[in-house]
């Protein structure tokens, strides 16, 4: 090899600048220099080389050249001469690149060149044209995205961007070509800008991996079970207007508070296919745009209290003693006749039996809870719903009717838990550790502080105290249609009532862990979905104004509770606010994609006492 020769090094053109014994010095296109062994390069032409890479040559008629070579093998030098009528460094480099394309010819510098068969050349040319057409179509598609002028025919090709927005994929070639970072929020924004999605498309179920399709599994016939006829007892199912899964009702008879609960456990059992599906879901999902049941719709229709003329139930007869303790006096599989009421409808029969007797008994129970340190939070609540394509807010105030139902369910939970603890039965008890900072008070800031300091409740097989409820022990047994832990409790109660062997600790643990994990994901989903659609609501109401109460100061930000929205707004405004101040707020912006909002408010607070 001589100085000035043209060689190929790792696919790039290079020039030999010096020969030093067993090594050669080369200058590579781009300017880099390197000392290499001769076997590390491919010799192309003795040179001299004027520039790297050598200048491009006009493309010869490759089809004619292939016809000239035909079936013969020719040397690389002859091939270069035939193609370009000369054999200098630039021509050799052009001939080498032609060989690398493997379109008309095959071979190498060392072994010579052979023309490819005509049919193979035709196939390769067709593939090349197809590739070029696809490149041009893709570039036109990218340009339509950049100009926000995509068509309906483009939508299927945007599926990879949807996958990023939904958290199903971490990368997208389209986003990379558009120089957009492959983040769910940025993909979501692009889909909105393109009109592929509208604001009612909620990405959070997919992002959190929550199954939102209906359970389509068949529900078997109910087992033949002896039931107590309680149809003569007036039973009231009281719930929100529009509720379609009533799973509890209340009665009062012979001095006992009766809590009746839907009984899907007579048709579903531990380990059934439906049970395993419910376990994987953990609970039903109540999103603004959609309600997805933990169980098949058939279970709700068959066992929802008051949806049929009579309903099978698991009924608890509870004595609220003079000290306010809830004591389980009777527990039966029953048949009941249920009247359904909204909370507003229950207010109209407030003084009638059985509500009159129920509330008197439950007042003792509530006072007992209060003496045991229960937290009675009165925080703003708002139901967010999507109705006919519009997001609407429905205040959900704490009313006597809501409280009486809540306390009845709590009484059932304590009474059953005490009985199960006494009998030593493996059972899904619910406990809650006391808060690290026990803030007591009735002001809005104090109640928010208490909620933020409260520990999460835990489902476990060991009975203990639920500090927030002021109950020990406690379990949940009144929502088996929509909470797996309640359904699991019903399996155990059925076994006791039917004289069967209870589930073991190991079996219970095997079910509790996955179901509680799944339930936690669904609670998180409901929070994100509510906040998402709250931002959609605010975006549709740019004129929104209202009041907020300063409830906390976190580092450089004030936390302001907006009661009308049940929303905590964090602001870096550097005003001289005090905890408890009331301020006037005006919406500036709301972004569903990032779940962020901006409000402007008065420089001076209104200094009003917040309502409890």
Secondary structure, DSSP 8 states (H G I E B T S, - for coil): --TT-EEEETTEEEEEEEEETTEEEEEETTS-EEEEEGGGSEEEE-----SSS--------HHHHHHHHTT-EE-HHHHHHHHHSS-SHHHHHHHHHHHHHTSSEEEETTTEEEE--HHHHHHHHHHHHHHHHHHHHHHHHHHHHHTT---GGGGGGGHHHHHHHTTS-S--HHHHHTT----HHHHHHHHHHHTSS-TT---HHHHTT---S--------------EE-TTS-EEEEE-TT-----EEEEEETTEEEEEEE-GGGT--TTSHHHHHHHHH-B-EEETTEEE-SS-HHHHHHHSTTSSSSEEEEEEEEEE-TT--EEEEEEEEEEE-EEEEEHHHHHHTTTSTTHHHHHHHHHHHHHHHHHTT--------EEEEEETTEEEEEE----HHHHHHHHHHHHHHHHHHHHHHHHT----EEEB---SS----SSHHHHHHHHHH----EEESS--EETTTTEES-B--S-TTTBHHHHHHHHHHHHHHTT-----HHHHHHHHHHHHHHHHHHHHHHHHHHHHHHHHHHHH-TT-EEEEEEEEEETTEEEEEEGGGTEEEEE-------TT-EEEEEEEEEETTTTEEEEEE-SS--------
